Amino acid sequence: MATAAVRGRLTWQVAQVSSVTRETDAVRTIGLEVPGWPGHRAGQHLDVRLTAEDGYTAERSYSIATADGEPVAITVERLDDGEVSPYLTGELRPGDELELRGPIGRWFVWDPTDGGPLLLVAGGSGVVPLRAILRHRQRSGSDVPVRLLYSSRTLADVIYHRELDRHRDGAQVSYTLTRRQPPGWTGYSGRVDAAMLAEIAWPASQHPLALVCGPTRFVETVAEKLVALGYPAGRVKTERFGGT
């Protein structure tokens, strides 16, 4: 993502934590009050910086979990060997302060004028910016049809489960569980593959727009399969995290 120029114009500022909401055992959504926040677009992200007493700093980027015009929030998954996420998900409390800068990123965003239909594909916590896009679509009154395919390890690991299940109004949400399925499960099972995408993806003849977010290998695999289904590469936007 080409954000160097954008980052160069940003400065670190102090935000206050307004809320901490449990999403799953390992995931928390952190509401933030950011003085002078310039506003963000669904799909953008921000940087968080923690500074230890000895001066050591650690920075991480997190997708913004809320729509255009909503208060800022990030959703963080705890990584047991992480430097930042265990603190954000385990120790942070309302009233605490964080250093952040943003918003960042102009590529992985969506606006109703971008057209559709819209295909969203998420792996794990890659659902965070896609949730923001779904909320933006709803708040803007857009009638662009949208389908979300969300790959998660287990049903208990699905982030925003209740909120996603409430989506109607032209929004179709499908899950695939890769490790364990509950009794009577009627959704998909296993990793996202060509057959699954062929069932869920809008036909390329409808000129859909796809946004794919998740771990690097997941994103690359899904993007390649969508192109093989006839999606133009320029209509497949990707956002990835983790090693290459």
Sequence and secondary structure as in RCSB ss.txt:
>XXXX:A:sequence
MATAAVRGRLTWQVAQVSSVTRETDAVRTIGLEVPGWPGHRAGQHLDVRLTAEDGYTAERSYSIATADGEPVAIT
VERLDDGEVSPYLTGELRPGDELELRGPIGRWFVWDPTDGGPLLLVAGGSGVVPLRAILRHRQRSGSDVPVRLLY
SSRTLADVIYHRELDRHRDGAQVSYTLTRRQPPGWTGYSGRVDAAMLAEIAWPASQHPLALVCGPTRFVETVAEK
LVALGYPAGRVKTERFGGT
>XXXX:A:secstr
   HHHHHT   EEEEEEEEEEEETTEEEEEEE TT     TT EEEEEEE TTS EEEEEEEB S TTS  EEE
EE  TT SSHHHHHHT  TT EEEEEEEE SSS   GGG S EEEEEEGGGHHHHHHHHHHHHHHT    EEEEE
EESSGGG TTHHHHHH  TTEEEEEEESS   TT  SEESS  HHHHHHHS  GGG  EEEEEEEHHHHHHHHHH
HHHTT  GGGEEEEEES  
